[in-house]
């Protein structure tokens, strides 16, 4: 069975916050968040950990593009 993977924007929607609020929760600026959301930048391990801690989404269910 294939696992469901949620991208950054889907997780943000589940958490119920704006892009700027999510950026603040992740301890990054809004420009960085926008680059991550549009797949222009790769997510750092620390950002992945913060996203997991904020959302409770298991690591294996967070979509991180190559």
Backbone as a chain_set.jsonl record, in Angstrom:
{"seq": "XXXXXXXXXXXXXXXXXXXXXXXXXXXXXXXXXXXXXXXXXXXXXXXXXXXXXXXXXXXXXXXXXX", "coords": {"N": [[0.841, -1.182, 0.0], [0.59, 2.151, -0.908], [2.038, 4.961, 0.676], [0.514, 7.958, 1.853], [1.591, 11.141, 0.987], [2.167, 14.364, 2.164], [2.516, 17.648, 1.009], [4.26, 20.74, 1.746], [2.426, 22.911, 1.62], [-0.047, 21.606, 1.869], [0.184, 20.591, 4.43], [0.367, 22.974, 5.84], [-2.226, 23.953, 5.395], [-3.725, 22.037, 6.787], [-2.845, 22.539, 9.382], [-3.881, 25.048, 9.615], [-3.032, 27.725, 9.294], [-1.683, 30.878, 8.078], [0.628, 31.542, 5.336], [2.671, 33.244, 6.248], [2.422, 32.92, 9.005], [3.026, 30.205, 9.266], [5.654, 30.234, 8.386], [6.789, 31.704, 10.455], [6.33, 29.93, 12.608], [7.994, 27.886, 11.781], [10.364, 29.083, 12.069], [11.593, 30.529, 10.021], [12.049, 32.942, 7.349], [9.434, 34.586, 5.442], [10.005, 34.681, 2.698], [11.773, 32.52, 2.405], [10.035, 30.445, 3.117], [8.189, 30.615, 0.98], [9.852, 29.91, -1.176], [10.396, 27.256, -0.496], [7.791, 26.184, -0.58], [7.206, 26.415, -3.267], [8.938, 24.679, -4.357], [11.427, 25.661, -5.112], [13.601, 25.692, -3.524], [15.488, 23.386, -1.547], [14.378, 21.538, 1.269], [15.776, 21.852, 4.441], [17.155, 19.615, 6.901], [16.665, 20.486, 9.517], [14.457, 22.115, 9.107], [12.581, 20.272, 8.251], [12.312, 18.761, 10.576], [11.226, 20.723, 12.292], [8.806, 21.184, 10.934], [7.556, 18.701, 11.221], [7.332, 18.667, 14.055], [5.598, 20.832, 14.467], [3.282, 20.095, 13.075], [2.749, 17.404, 13.574], [2.698, 15.493, 11.663], [3.915, 12.446, 10.511], [7.362, 11.859, 9.674], [7.763, 10.218, 7.423], [5.503, 10.729, 5.966], [5.688, 13.236, 4.972], [6.109, 15.073, 2.135], [9.005, 15.612, 0.457], [10.561, 17.093, -2.064], [13.068, 15.937, -4.437]], "CA": [[0.0, 0.0, 0.0], [1.385, 3.369, -1.028], [1.803, 5.939, 1.735], [0.106, 9.299, 1.455], [2.596, 12.15, 1.295], [1.633, 15.72, 2.169], [3.525, 18.68, 0.785], [4.302, 21.829, 2.726], [1.184, 23.688, 1.578], [-1.125, 20.771, 2.414], [0.377, 20.557, 5.887], [-0.005, 24.311, 6.338], [-3.686, 24.023, 5.382], [-4.209, 21.198, 7.892], [-2.55, 23.258, 10.625], [-4.831, 26.154, 9.634], [-2.359, 29.013, 9.457], [-1.265, 31.54, 6.845], [2.027, 31.286, 4.965], [3.566, 33.987, 7.144], [2.361, 32.288, 10.331], [3.771, 28.947, 9.19], [7.07, 30.6, 8.331], [7.185, 32.072, 11.823], [6.373, 28.699, 13.404], [9.153, 27.109, 11.339], [11.537, 29.902, 12.367], [12.208, 30.965, 8.765], [11.327, 34.111, 6.853], [8.378, 34.28, 4.475], [10.621, 34.405, 1.396], [12.27, 31.141, 2.46], [8.86, 29.574, 3.073], [7.653, 30.634, -0.383], [10.757, 29.119, -2.019], [10.161, 25.848, -0.156], [6.455, 25.806, -1.034], [7.197, 26.329, -4.732], [10.006, 23.729, -4.71], [12.603, 26.361, -5.628], [14.685, 25.385, -2.585], [15.359, 22.107, -0.843], [14.134, 21.663, 2.697], [16.856, 21.402, 5.316], [16.738, 18.652, 7.923], [16.11, 21.224, 10.661], [13.131, 22.587, 8.717], [11.735, 19.082, 8.256], [12.051, 18.446, 11.987], [10.284, 21.732, 12.798], [7.509, 20.935, 10.309], [7.01, 17.531, 11.927], [6.963, 19.058, 15.418], [4.456, 21.742, 14.389], [2.091, 19.465, 12.507], [2.535, 16.037, 14.037], [2.722, 14.583, 10.52], [5.122, 11.614, 10.554], [8.368, 12.196, 8.674], [7.583, 9.449, 6.177], [4.336, 11.24, 5.253], [5.98, 14.585, 4.496], [6.702, 15.052, 0.796], [10.167, 16.48, 0.271], [11.054, 16.816, -3.425], [14.513, 15.765, -4.602]], "C": [[0.888, 1.248, 0.0], [1.013, 4.349, 0.078], [1.389, 7.275, 1.148], [1.187, 10.273, 1.91], [1.948, 13.52, 1.173], [2.755, 16.709, 1.917], [3.365, 19.801, 1.804], [2.984, 22.603, 2.773], [0.004, 22.89, 2.127], [-1.028, 20.716, 3.936], [-0.009, 21.895, 6.494], [-1.519, 24.438, 6.421], [-4.289, 23.207, 6.53], [-3.996, 21.896, 9.233], [-3.473, 24.472, 10.766], [-4.212, 27.513, 9.869], [-1.998, 29.594, 8.087], [0.187, 31.179, 6.536], [2.973, 32.003, 5.922], [3.564, 33.393, 8.552], [3.142, 30.976, 10.336], [5.261, 29.221, 9.136], [7.58, 30.944, 9.73], [7.294, 30.839, 12.719], [7.6, 27.858, 13.066], [10.465, 27.852, 11.581], [12.338, 30.234, 11.094], [11.45, 32.204, 8.288], [10.342, 33.692, 5.762], [8.939, 33.981, 3.094], [11.134, 32.969, 1.34], [11.099, 30.16, 2.376], [8.318, 29.486, 1.646], [8.529, 29.829, -1.341], [10.585, 27.626, -1.748], [8.821, 25.375, -0.721], [6.386, 25.649, -2.551], [8.288, 25.402, -5.268], [11.201, 24.389, -5.392], [13.827, 26.115, -4.759], [14.416, 24.035, -1.95], [15.192, 22.361, 0.649], [15.32, 21.098, 3.473], [16.298, 20.435, 6.357], [16.105, 19.36, 9.121], [14.704, 21.729, 10.357], [12.133, 21.429, 8.699], [11.35, 18.703, 9.683], [11.045, 19.431, 12.571], [8.884, 21.493, 12.247], [6.819, 19.746, 10.973], [6.525, 17.925, 13.322], [5.73, 19.957, 15.444], [3.181, 20.983, 14.042], [1.757, 18.1, 13.091], [2.495, 15.025, 12.899], [4.008, 13.769, 10.59], [6.071, 11.981, 9.413], [8.118, 11.495, 7.336], [6.369, 9.897, 5.374], [4.518, 12.682, 4.781], [6.696, 14.467, 3.157], [7.817, 16.079, 0.718], [10.722, 16.163, -1.114], [12.581, 16.706, -3.467], [15.16, 17.027, -5.128]], "O": [[1.812, 1.374, 0.805], [-0.164, 4.546, 0.382], [1.856, 7.672, 0.08], [1.637, 10.239, 3.055], [1.259, 13.803, 0.193], [3.817, 16.624, 2.532], [2.441, 19.794, 2.618], [2.486, 22.913, 3.855], [-0.862, 23.46, 2.79], [-2.038, 20.787, 4.637], [-0.644, 21.942, 7.547], [-2.046, 24.968, 7.4], [-5.251, 23.639, 7.166], [-4.859, 21.851, 10.11], [-3.811, 24.881, 11.877], [-4.786, 28.358, 10.556], [-2.007, 28.892, 7.077], [0.883, 30.59, 7.363], [3.97, 31.426, 6.357], [4.601, 33.37, 9.216], [3.84, 30.672, 11.303], [6.047, 28.518, 9.771], [8.666, 30.524, 10.129], [8.239, 30.717, 13.498], [8.177, 27.203, 13.934], [11.545, 27.317, 11.329], [13.569, 30.223, 11.089], [10.348, 32.485, 8.759], [10.416, 32.584, 5.232], [8.412, 33.122, 2.387], [10.948, 32.281, 0.336], [11.164, 29.166, 1.653], [8.022, 28.393, 1.162], [8.012, 29.141, -2.221], [10.623, 26.819, -2.677], [8.734, 24.281, -1.279], [5.604, 24.847, -3.062], [8.532, 25.345, -6.473], [11.909, 23.743, -6.164], [14.959, 26.307, -5.203], [13.271, 23.599, -1.831], [15.79, 23.279, 1.21], [15.801, 20.001, 3.187], [15.102, 20.449, 6.651], [15.117, 18.878, 9.675], [13.852, 21.769, 11.245], [10.976, 21.592, 9.088], [10.199, 18.364, 9.956], [10.114, 19.026, 13.267], [7.897, 21.581, 12.977], [5.62, 19.797, 11.25], [5.422, 17.551, 13.722], [4.906, 19.85, 16.353], [2.131, 21.204, 14.646], [0.595, 17.692, 13.096], [2.285, 13.835, 13.133], [5.089, 14.343, 10.716], [5.636, 12.365, 8.328], [8.245, 12.094, 6.268], [6.212, 9.494, 4.221], [3.584, 13.279, 4.245], [7.752, 13.843, 3.057], [7.587, 17.276, 0.893], [11.289, 15.091, -1.325], [13.286, 17.298, -2.65], [16.374, 17.061, -5.327]]}, "num_chains": 1, "name": "protein.A"}
